Amino acid sequence: MADKVRVKARVNGEEVDFLCDPRQSLLDCLRDILNLTGTKEGCNDGNCGSCSVLLNGRLVNSCLVLGAEIDGQEVMTVEGLAQNGNLHELQQAFLDNTAIQCGYCTPGMLMASKALLDRHPDPTEEQIRFWLAGNLCRCTGYDKIIRAVKEAALRLRNREQTEGRVPQ
């Protein structure tokens, strides 16, 4: 068995330092070492999107990234969305629009939606569908999820205007 690799990274805004097997996926490191179990394992081959996280602001399937690769990098998981005990607008919009059934795909959907809204604050339905194409849901269909993303986008834009910030 290979020696362990030391990884120092920033996960959900906090510095982390852990040892992992060089072949261990980021998904396994998040769940088994850092106890961040919000990120789900679906297919473990990059096809379902349940394990989606942001790596340096870029959407990735954590089952396809090695844990050792995040050394010196920044990762955001679904646990990093809520701030100071308040749900992120995406999380609240998913609840308000009942865009959740079993909830297994939800963390990945939320992270894909966050990546989209970070780049496109006022996305079209076509853009939302494109960005969520890598995330599979077997329960809800996608209409409620798309409505939730559109509503969250509106809430975020309104909040930015209220706070005097101009959307990107």
N, C-alpha and C positions, 0 to 999 in steps of 0.2 A: 504494500500500500504506500502511496506517495506521502511525502511529508505534508503537513498542513501549511497553508498559506495565510499570512497575516493580512487582513484587509482593514483599512481605515477609510471611512467614507462619511458622508452626511446623508442621513435617512430621515425624511420628514422633519428636516430642520435641526436635527440633533446629530452630534458627532457620535459615530459608532466605531468600535474596534473589536474585531472578532477573528477567529481562526476557522478556516474551512478547507475542505478537500479541494485540490485544484480542479477537479472535474465536477464539483457540486454546482448545481444551477443557482442562479440568483433567487429563483422561486423557493428552492429548498432552504437557502440561507435565511431568507426573510421569515419563512414559516418555522423552521426548526431551530435556528440559532437565535434570531432576533425576536421570536415569538410574535411576529406580525402576521396573524392568520387571516386577515381580511382578503389578501390576495389568494385566489383560489387556483387549484390545479384541476384543469379540465382534461385536455387531451395530452398534454406534456409533449407536444410536437409543433406548437405554434399555430394551430389551426382554429382554436376556439376563442381566444382573447380573454379568457377568464383570469389569466395571470397578468394582464396588462398593468404596467407601471410607467412612470415617467423617469427617464434616465437623462439627466441634464436637460430636462424639459422636452425630451423626445419620447414619443410613445414606443414602448418595446414590449415584447412578450418575455416575461422574466424566466420562463422555462427555456428560452433559447440563449440566454446570457449567462455566462459563468459568474459565480459570486466573486471570484478573484478579479474579474474585469471592472468591478465598480470601485476598486481602490483609487482614492483621490477624487471620486465622482460624487454626484448628488442624485439621490433617488427619492421619489415621492410615491407613496403607496396610498391606497384608499384611506388609511388611518390618518394621513396627513392633510386630508381635505378640510375636516372640521377644525375650527380655530377657537380657542378659549371657550370650549364647551358649546359653541354655536355651529350648527350644520352649515356646510357650504351651500350656496344657492342651488347647485346641481343636486345635492342630496335632498334638500327640501322640495325641490321641484319634482324629483322622482317620487317622493312620498305623496305630494299633493296631487299628482297625476296618476297615482296607482300604477306606476311604471315598473312595479316589482311584483313578482309572484313567488317563485321559489327562492329568488335572490342569489342564485349561484353565479349568474353572469353579471350581476349588478356592479361589483367592484370594478371589473374590466370595462363595463359600459361607462361608468362614472369617470374612469381615468381617460378613456378615449374621448369622451365628451369634454373633459377638462383640456386635453391637448388641442382639440378643435377650437374651443372658445378662447384659448390663449392666443391662437393665431387668427381666428376669424370671429370677432365679437358679435357679429350679426349674420350668422350663417343662413344660407338658404336650406330648404328641405333636402335638396340634392346634395349639398355639401355635408349635411348631417348624415344622410344615408351612406355617402362615400366613406366618411370617417368611421362610421360604425360597422362597415362591411366586414371587418376582421373580427368582430365580436358576435358570437352566436347566442341566440336566445331560443329556447325550445318552449317557453311557457307563454310569454306575453304577446308574441308578435312584436312588431316594432312601432306601431302607431303611437302608443302611449309614451314610449321612450322618446320618440322624435318630438312629440308635444312637450315633454318635460325639458328637453334640451333647448327648444325654442323659448320656453318660459324662463328657464334659467338665464339664457342669453339676455333676454329683456330685463330681468331683475338685475343682472350684473351691470348692464349699460345704465340703467336708472340709478343704481348705487354710485357708479362712477360720476355721473352727472351731478348727483346730490353732493358728493364729496369734492366736486370741482375738478375732477380728473377727466381728461379727454381719452376716450377709448382709442386703442392702437388701430 
